[in-house]
Amino acid sequence: MPLTQKNELLLKKLALAMATHPRDTFTELATIVGVSKATLHRIYGTRNDLEKLLLQQSDTIIQGIIRLANSDFNDYIDGLNQLIAAFYGNKELFRWLFFGYLYRIGRIC
């Protein structure tokens, strides 16, 4: 499902908030990103639904980066710049993925 620019921005804010505050409740996350708990429930349903959406969005982005990495570039510097931009443009989701993984395996508290 394509996200609107506003929802994509909110999703990135939530990903970053969940990466830095993995134990926070939905209400606490809503406060961090500047919306109400009701808004989060209206848009994303439950925290579990939000995590599923973050995983789906991350998968879509990773697949796009893989396609980009497999592209033939006449100028390798241009290719590297595009890859860097793709990662940097989605840094919040990658941070959520990596910190969430470390949190789940017990490497960070």
C-alpha positions as CSV (number, residue, x, y, z in Angstrom):
1,M,0.0,0.0,0.0
2,P,1.5,3.3,-1.0
3,L,1.8,5.8,1.8
4,T,0.9,9.5,1.6
5,Q,3.9,11.8,2.3
6,K,2.3,12.8,5.6
7,N,1.8,9.2,6.7
8,E,5.3,8.3,5.5
9,L,6.8,11.1,7.7
10,L,4.8,9.9,10.7
11,L,5.8,6.3,10.1
12,K,9.5,7.4,10.0
13,K,9.1,9.4,13.3
14,L,7.5,6.4,14.9
15,A,10.3,4.1,13.7
16,L,12.8,6.4,15.2
17,A,10.8,6.7,18.5
18,M,10.5,2.9,18.7
19,A,14.2,2.4,18.0
20,T,15.2,4.8,20.8
21,H,12.4,3.9,23.2
22,P,11.6,0.2,22.5
23,R,9.6,-0.3,25.7
24,D,7.4,2.7,25.4
25,T,3.6,2.3,25.2
26,F,1.5,3.4,22.3
27,T,0.5,6.5,24.3
28,E,4.1,7.4,25.0
29,L,5.1,6.9,21.4
30,A,2.2,9.1,20.4
31,T,3.5,11.9,22.7
32,I,7.0,11.6,21.3
33,V,5.9,12.0,17.7
34,G,3.4,14.7,18.5
35,V,0.0,13.1,17.8
36,S,-2.7,11.6,20.0
37,K,-3.0,8.0,20.9
38,A,-6.4,8.0,19.1
39,T,-4.7,9.2,15.9
40,L,-2.2,6.3,16.1
41,H,-5.0,3.8,16.6
42,R,-7.0,5.3,13.8
43,I,-4.1,5.2,11.3
44,Y,-2.2,2.1,12.4
45,G,-4.6,0.1,14.6
46,T,-2.4,-1.7,17.2
47,R,1.3,-1.6,18.0
48,N,1.5,-5.0,16.4
49,D,-0.1,-3.7,13.2
50,L,2.3,-0.8,13.2
51,E,5.3,-3.1,13.5
52,K,4.0,-5.2,10.6
53,L,3.6,-2.0,8.5
54,L,7.2,-1.0,9.4
55,L,8.4,-4.4,8.4
56,Q,6.5,-4.2,5.1
57,Q,7.8,-0.7,4.4
58,S,11.3,-1.7,5.2
59,D,11.1,-4.8,2.9
60,T,9.9,-2.6,0.1
61,I,12.7,-0.1,0.6
62,I,15.3,-2.9,0.9
63,Q,14.1,-4.5,-2.3
64,G,14.4,-1.1,-4.1
65,I,17.9,-0.7,-2.8
66,I,18.8,-4.2,-4.0
67,R,17.4,-3.4,-7.5
68,L,19.4,-0.1,-7.4
69,A,22.6,-2.0,-6.4
70,N,22.1,-4.4,-9.3
71,S,21.8,-1.6,-11.8
72,D,24.5,-0.9,-14.3
73,F,25.9,2.6,-13.9
74,N,28.2,4.3,-16.4
75,D,29.6,6.3,-13.5
76,Y,30.2,4.3,-10.3
77,I,30.3,7.5,-8.2
78,D,26.8,8.3,-9.3
79,G,25.7,4.7,-8.4
80,L,27.3,5.0,-4.9
81,N,25.6,8.4,-4.4
82,Q,22.3,6.9,-5.3
83,L,22.8,4.0,-2.9
84,I,23.9,6.4,-0.1
85,A,20.8,8.6,-0.8
86,A,18.5,5.6,-0.7
87,F,19.9,4.5,2.7
88,Y,20.0,8.0,4.1
89,G,16.5,8.8,3.0
90,N,15.2,5.9,5.1
91,K,17.6,6.0,8.0
92,E,14.8,5.9,10.6
93,L,13.5,2.6,9.3
94,F,17.0,1.1,9.2
95,R,17.6,2.3,12.7
96,W,14.4,0.7,13.8
97,L,15.3,-2.5,12.1
98,F,18.8,-2.8,13.5
99,F,18.1,-1.5,17.0
100,G,14.9,-3.6,17.2
101,Y,16.8,-6.6,16.2
102,L,19.5,-6.0,18.9
103,Y,16.8,-5.3,21.5
104,R,15.0,-8.6,20.6
105,I,18.2,-10.7,20.9
106,G,19.1,-9.0,24.2
107,R,22.2,-7.0,23.1
108,I,20.7,-3.7,24.3
109,C,18.3,-2.9,27.1
